[in-house]
Amino acid sequence: MAKKPTRDVFHSAPSKTGAGWDVSKGGEVVSHHRRQETAEKAAVKAGNKSHDGGGLGQAVLHKRDGTIREERTYGADPEKTPG
């Protein structure tokens, strides 16, 4: 049985330091940005790069209050989950 590829999930969210926006993967900050738009572009680019490399990618874009505004998947869509 072939191993199912893992999905690299990149979150664009307000920085926990209170200044700017962070892009994180697996709870680790991978880049910091002054503007939300720039952080979102970085998260989308990282998700696409994961997919282009043969894996699965996802960008989760958060609002200023931390709630999820939008999710974008690259590669096979994840299974539907309630919510």
N, C-alpha and C positions, 0 to 999 in steps of 0.2 A: 504494500500500500504506500503510495506517495505521501511524503510529509506535506502537510498543509502549510503554505507560507504564512509567516506572521505579518501582522499589519503594523506599520510604523505610524503612530498617532502623534500629531503635532498640534499643540494647543496655543492659540494666540489669546492672551488674557492680560488684564491689568497686572502690573508688577506688584509683588507683595511688599516692596519697599515704598510703594505709593508714588513712585515717579516713573512714568512711561508704561511700556508694554513689554511683556516677555513672550518668547516662543519657547515652549518646553516639550520635551519628549521623555516619557517615563518618570515625570516628576523632577527632571533635571533641566535647568534653563540652558538652552542652546544658543540663544541670542537675545539681546535687549534693544528696544527701539523707543524713540521719543514719541512717535505717533502710532495710533491704532492702525491706520491704513498700511503703514510700512511693515508692521508686525504681521498683519494678515497676509500681505503679499509674500513675506518670508515663510510663513507656515504653509501656504499653498504651494510655493516653489519646492519646499522640502518634501511635502506629500507627493508631488509629481515626480521628484527625483527618486524617491523610494520605488515608485511604480515603474519608472523608466529603467531602473536597475534590476527589474525582474521580480520585485516583491509587490506588496500591497501598501498603499499609503492612505492617509486620512488627515484632513485639516479640520480642527474644531475651533470655530471663531466665537469668542465670547463678547458679551456686551460689557460696558463699563461696570455694571453691578455684579459681574462674574457669571451671570447665567449664559447659557448657550444660545447664540443667535442663529448659527448656521453650521452645518456639517457638510463636508465635501469628501467623497471617497474616490480613490483612484485604484482601479483594478476591480476585482469581484466585490460587489456590495456585501456588507456584513449581513448576517441573519437579522430579521426583524425582531425588535425587542419592544416590550410594552413601554409606553411613556410618551 
